[in-house]
Amino acid sequence: MIKKAVDKLITLFLIGGTFCSVLAYWGSSHWWLELLTHFRAFYFFSGIVALLWLIATRRYLLSVLALVILLLNWQVPMLYLPPSAVSFNGTEALAEHVNKKRKPIVIYHANILSSNTQYQKLIQQLSDYRPDIIILQEVTEAWLKAIKEGLADYPYQLTKPEEGNFGIALFSRFPLTSRQTVQLSNTGLPSIFASVQTTQGELAVFTTHPLPPVSVSYSLLRDFQLEATAKFLQSIVAPYVLVGDLNTTPWSPAFTQLMKRANLKNARQGMGILPTWPAPLPLLRIPIDHVLHSEKIQIISMEVADNIGSDHLPIVAKMNLTADNSENQVQKEKK
């Protein structure tokens, strides 16, 4: 009885999984096809489960279809490979040598959910991780008031609270040599840019939160905001990071275009998928909260933190600036 039920479930998945995996390749042609690209990890890992079941039950013909699903979603395991851009030359070795002597820069990001009132969970988590830079999204006046005392160690701030779901805030232990609120589109959604003077040198930080692609118009506005973000980042000279709930996954055409236009690297590379949303549904979680970075930045680690009552899980990234920036900062300190 149970075996028959599992067999039916596996067969339905093989049909649906193959169908969705193929259609996802046309994600750039229509907004709802693009939605299919976000669940490639679900197709891939479900395909592994299906393959193991079919082999165990000796249904070898159907197991070929499971293999097809795995091949169609080859992009998923690529995130577990080491960063392809790393080159082990003299400069890279020098950067590693310099940065080992320095405390890493820790960036914490959370979409806290505007309706969430579990303020103490966030304060406790920040106390545990002790990040250098904090980026919060869906920030309201109530949230800022509730966590004010918990952020006493972060004197450098730029906040833009809103009563909807698009308030945004940046808090830093390090001085901000420049900071500004930016509007990238006619939606009026705020983004934040700050130049942070870290102990390793200057680090440009940009955070934005585009609309979710739940309709044709929202999808177009999200893509426009990501395109405008790429253009903004192209003008930055210092090493930079883009942090935020971007409402897209690494397998989306919109994400691919953003990475190419802004010459970005994914902090997840070599770390795995690290899904963040929806927090209450572990099996369906997808990675839409990101830390993306330019050249001259080495990612040491990236992890997903525990739930703080939001529908998103927070992310924490540790990084170092490479040799050029670190050496320049050392020279400044000697002067």
N, C-alpha and C positions, 0 to 999 in steps of 0.2 A: 504493500500500500504506500509506504513512505517512499520506496524506490521509484514507483510510478509517478508520484507527485514531483519528486526531484527531477526525474527524466523530462517531464513536461515543462518544468521551470527552466531547465537547461536548454531545451529545444527552443522555447520562446526567446530566451536570451540570445541564443546563437543567431536567430533570425533578426531580432531587433538590434542586437549589437553590431552585426554586420551591416545592416541597413544604415544605422546612425553613424558608424565609423566611415562608411563610404561617403555619405552626404556631407559629413564634416569637412571634407576636402573642398567643398564648394562654399565654405563659410563666408568668403568675401563677397558672395553674390547676393545674399539676403540675410537680414538680421536674425531670423529664426534658425537658419542653417548655422550661423555663427555661434548660436547658443549651444549647438551640439558639440562644438570643439572644446567647450569647457569641461566636458565630462569624459575626456579621453582616459583619464586615470581609472575611472569606474569601468569603462569598457575593457581596459587592459587587465586589471586585476581580477575582474569577474571572468575574463577569458582564461586566466590561469586556473582559477577554481574549476571552471567548466572542463578545461583540458584534463586536469587531474582526475576528475570524476569520470570522464569518458574513457580515459585509459584504464582506470580501475575497473570499470564495467565492460571493458573490451569492445567499446563502440568506436572503433578506429576510424571509420569513415567520417563520422561527425566530428571527431577530434581534429580532423584536417580543417574544418570550418573554424574551430576554436583557434587554431594556429593562424588562420587568415586574420582573425580579429586582432591577435597579438601583433602581427606584421603591419596591419593598417594603423596601429597606434604605437609605432616604434618610437615616437617622440617622448613617450612617458619615461622609459628607463634611461633615456639620455640625460635626464637631470641628476642621475646618480653617478655619472662619470665626472672625473676631475675637470676643472675648467680648461677648455681647449686652447684658450688664449695665453695660458701660462707658458713662458719660454724660460728654460733653465740656462740663462746666460750669466755673464758677469754682473750685469746690472741687477738682475733678479736676485742673485746671491747676495749682493751688497745690500739690497733693500731688506732682505730677510734678516741679515746680520744686524742692521741698524734697528729694525723694528722690534727685534727680540729684547732689546734693552729698554723698551718703552711700554708703558701701560696702554693696552688697546683702547680705542675709542668705541664706546658701547652706545648703540642707538636702539631705543625702544619705541615701538609703534603699536597703537591700539585704536581700532574703531570701537569706541566705548558704548555705542548705542544710546542715543539721546534720551530714550525713555527708561534706561537702566538707572536704578538708584542704589546699586551695591558699591557705593563710593569707597568703602573701607577695603574692599578686595583689590582695587587698583592701587590705593596707597600702600597696602602691604606688599603687593607685587613689586612696586617701584623700590620699596625699601629692601627687598630681597635682591633684586638685580642691580640696583644702584647705577643706572645708566647715566651717561654723560649728556645725552640729548634725548628728549622725550617729544614724541609727536603724537597728538591725540586728534581724532576725528569724530564728528557728530557731537561736538562740544557745545554745551548750553551755559547760560549764566549760572544756573543751579549747580552744574558740575564744577565750574570754576570756583564758586563759593565753597563747595563741599570739600574740595581737595587743596584749597589754598595753603593751609598749615602744613600739609604733607609735602608741599613743593618749596619749602623754605630754603632748601639747598640749591635752588635753581633761580638765581636772581635775574637772569637774562631771559626775557620772555617776549613773545608776540602772540596775541590771542585775537581771534575773530569769532566770538560765540554767536550762534544763531539758534532760534527755537525749533527749527526744522532739523533735518538730518545732515546738514552740511557745514556746521560750525567747525572751526579748525584752530589748533593751537600748537605752539612750539615753545619748549622750555629747555634751557641749557645751563650747565655749570660753567661753560666757557663764555667769554665775552662775544657779543655779536657786533662785528665791525660794520655791518650793514644789514638792514632788514626791511622788508616791504610786503604788503599784502597785494596780491596780483589777481586780476580777473582775466581769465584766458578766453572767455566766451561770453555771448550775450545772455547766458543763463543767470549771470550775477553770482555764480558760485565762487567763493574766495579760495585762493591758493596762497601759500606762504613761501617766500624766498628769504634765506638768511645766510650771511657769510660768517662762519664760526671760526674763531681763532683758537684752535685746539693746541694742546701741548706738542703736537707733531707738525703743526703748520695750519694753513688755511684750508678749511673744508666748506664748500658750498652745499647747502641743504635746501632742497625744494620738495614741497609736499602739496599734493592736490587730490581731490576726491570727485571724480566725474560722476555723472548720472549712471544708474544701472541700465543696461541695454534690454529693457523689457518691452520696448515698442520700436517702431521704425524711427520716430522722431528722437527718442531717448538714445537709441543706438548711434544715430548720426551725430548728436550733440556730444556723446561720449568720445566718439572718434575724433571729432573736431577739437575737443579739449586735449586729447592725447597728442594730436598733431601740433597744437599750439604749445604744448609742454615741450615737445622735441625741439621746436624752433627756439624757445626760450633757453633751453639748456645748451644749444649750439653756440650761444654767445658768451658762455661762461669759460673763463680761462683756468681757474683753479680746479682741482679735483672736486667732483660733485657726486651727490647721491640724490636719487629720486625715491621718496618714501611715501607710501600711502595705500589706501584701498582704491585701486585703479579700476575695479569692476571689470576685470579681464584676467584671463589665465595665460600661462606661457604658450599655450597651443592655439591661441586666437590670432587671426590675421592682423587685428588691431595692435596686439602686443608685439608681434613680429615687426611691424612697421615702426612702432615707437622705438624699439631696440636699434633698428638700423639707422633711423634718422638722427637719433641722439647719440649714437655710438656707445650704447650702454651694455653692461654685463649684468647677468643675473646672480645675485648673492646666493640663490638656491643651488647654483651649479655645483655639483659634487656633494650636496647636502641632502638631496631628495626632493620630494614633492612638497612636503610641509604644508598641507592644506589648512585653511583658516576659517572657511565659511561653507555652510551654516554650522555653527558650533554645536547645536543640539542634535545634529544628524551626522554622526561620524562617518558612516558609510558613503554619504553623498557629499562630503566636504571637498571643496575645490580651492586652489591657491589663488586668491584674488587680492591679498594684501602683500605688498612687495617692498623689497629694498633692492634698487637697481643702482649701478655705479659706473663711473667713468674709468678711464685708465688711471694709473698711479694710485690705485687703492687695492689693498690685499684683504680679502675676506678671510677671517680666521674661523668664524663659526656663525651659524644662523640657526635659531631654534624657534619652535612655537611654544608659547607660555600657556599656563593653565587658564581656564575660563574665568573671567571677571564679571560674569553676568550678562555679557553682550552676546549678540548673535555671531560675532567675529572672535577668533582667538588672537591674542597679541603676538607679535613677533619681536625677537631680540637678535640683533646682529652685532658682532664684534669685528672690528677692522683696524688696519694700520695704513697710514699713508706710506708710499714707497720712498726709496732712498733720497731722491731729489728733494722732496718736500721736507723730510725729516732732517736732512743735513742743513737745509736753508734755515729751519727753525733753530737748530743747534747753534748756527752762526749768529742768529739774531740774539739768542740768549747770552752768548759770550760777550756780545757787544754791550 
